[in-house]
Amino acid sequence: MGPATPCRIPWSVIVAYADRHGHDADQLRRLISAMDDVFLEWTAEQIDKATQKTDGADPE
């Protein structure tokens, strides 16, 4: 098993939160989707950096 893989926050959870707290569900979904995009891109970059470090390491 590898490390945990992040994913998007499910639409159903966003709608439930919006309904419970009186927010506009469509607007909240767009906002969270944009934040998910940034976070997933950053996570992919971190994984690439970690992979490059381990691939380039000298075995002793």
MODELLER restraints for C-alpha pairs under 7 A, 6 or more apart:
rsr = mdl.restraints
at = mdl.atoms
rsr.add(forms.Gaussian(group=physical.xy_distance, feature=features.Distance(at['CA:8:A'], at['CA:36:A']), mean=5.90, stdev=0.5))
rsr.add(forms.Gaussian(group=physical.xy_distance, feature=features.Distance(at['CA:11:A'], at['CA:29:A']), mean=6.98, stdev=0.5))
rsr.add(forms.Gaussian(group=physical.xy_distance, feature=features.Distance(at['CA:14:A'], at['CA:25:A']), mean=6.92, stdev=0.5))
rsr.add(forms.Gaussian(group=physical.xy_distance, feature=features.Distance(at['CA:14:A'], at['CA:29:A']), mean=6.26, stdev=0.5))
rsr.add(forms.Gaussian(group=physical.xy_distance, feature=features.Distance(at['CA:15:A'], at['CA:25:A']), mean=5.25, stdev=0.5))
rsr.add(forms.Gaussian(group=physical.xy_distance, feature=features.Distance(at['CA:18:A'], at['CA:24:A']), mean=6.16, stdev=0.5))
rsr.add(forms.Gaussian(group=physical.xy_distance, feature=features.Distance(at['CA:18:A'], at['CA:25:A']), mean=5.17, stdev=0.5))
